[in-house]
Amino acid sequence: MHTLPFWKQVRIITALVEGVPVRSTARMYGHHHRTVFRLMVLVGEACAVLLDQLICAIHAKTIEADEIWSFVERKQARVGPAEDDSECGDQWLWLAIDAQTKLILSYRVAKRTNAAAIEFMGDLSSRVIGRPQISTDGFPGYAQAVRLAFGDGADYAIITKEGAYKTACSVNHGSGRLLARGDAKRKLGRLQEEIDNDMRSTSRSFGCTKIEGIVTNTKHTPLDESGRAYKDLDAVLAVLVEEGVATISRRLYPVANVKGTD
């Protein structure tokens, strides 16, 4: 690690922060992906120390707490029943943010459980002073966690999202997929040529601009991203609106499909 020039370390971390995958970053800068991982861990540990040193005794009037879903190694459905899923499968990034300054006051990476909520709120309470107003989504574990961490020293409110109880108090994910990625690759392989033609023949008009085809960085259309791997979009949107899960504000159309080549 010490052999990497500082400027290159900065560029690698910048790429990672911008969402570039680890292996893609490794190829961009000509290093093994394990080198990128080691740098990421080193910087992450330093950031954790910096957070502990600087984020303390903060006057925060309004705090918003929420969770962002992700997964480690593989999604939860692919974790075996006998496996320890504490560090793999679905994971959530818990964030507490000062609503006025947008300063991240506390974070945790953990399962979406009552125990994780208690740990998260306990850490948050150690970093703020005064009587904050804390707002969260409808996850049931928050109410107890706030009481245990703050007692009567905070005001607490739940922001109920439209249709949240139907989507586990989170944004619905994958509702439009007809075939899982692996199933799409297996079942649609013999239709590759037809799917490629579908992608090339798709055209959209945006005002005076007309775009022919959907651009992709792969030789063939990724089968798991083809239209045949998904349900009819109009039907999916109709169900979401009818059930009160979502409202349609804007409709986006694809013009490119970029896949990693790892």
Stockholm file with secondary structure:
# STOCKHOLM 1.0

chainA/1-262         MHTLPFWKQVRIITALVEGVPVRSTARMYGHHHRTVFRLMVLVGEACAVLLDQLICAIHAKTIEADEIWSFVERKQARVGPAEDDSECGDQWLWLAIDAQTKLILSYRVAKRTNAAAIEFMGDLSSRVIGRPQISTDGFPGYAQAVRLAFGDGADYAIITKEGAYKTACSVNHGSGRLLARGDAKRKLGRLQEEIDNDMRSTSRSFGCTKIEGIVTNTKHTPLDESGRAYKDLDAVLAVLVEEGVATISRRLYPVANVKGTD
#=GR chainA/1-262 SS CTTSCHHHHHHHHHHHHTTCCHHHHHHHHTCCHHHHHHHHHHHHHHHHHHHHHHSSSEECSEEEEEEEEEEESSCGGGSCTTSCCTTSEEEEEEEEEETTTCCEEEEEEECSSHHHHHHHHHHHHTTEESCCEEEECSCTHHHHHHHHHHTTSSEEEECCCTTGGGGTTSCCCSTTBSSCHHHHHHHSGGGHHHHHHHHHHCEEEETTEEEESCEESSSSCCGGGSGGGBCCHHHHHHHHHHTTSCCCCCCCCCCEECCCCC
#=GC SS_cons         CTTSCHHHHHHHHHHHHTTCCHHHHHHHHTCCHHHHHHHHHHHHHHHHHHHHHHSSSEECSEEEEEEEEEEESSCGGGSCTTSCCTTSEEEEEEEEEETTTCCEEEEEEECSSHHHHHHHHHHHHTTEESCCEEEECSCTHHHHHHHHHHTTSSEEEECCCTTGGGGTTSCCCSTTBSSCHHHHHHHSGGGHHHHHHHHHHCEEEETTEEEESCEESSSSCCGGGSGGGBCCHHHHHHHHHHTTSCCCCCCCCCCEECCCCC
//
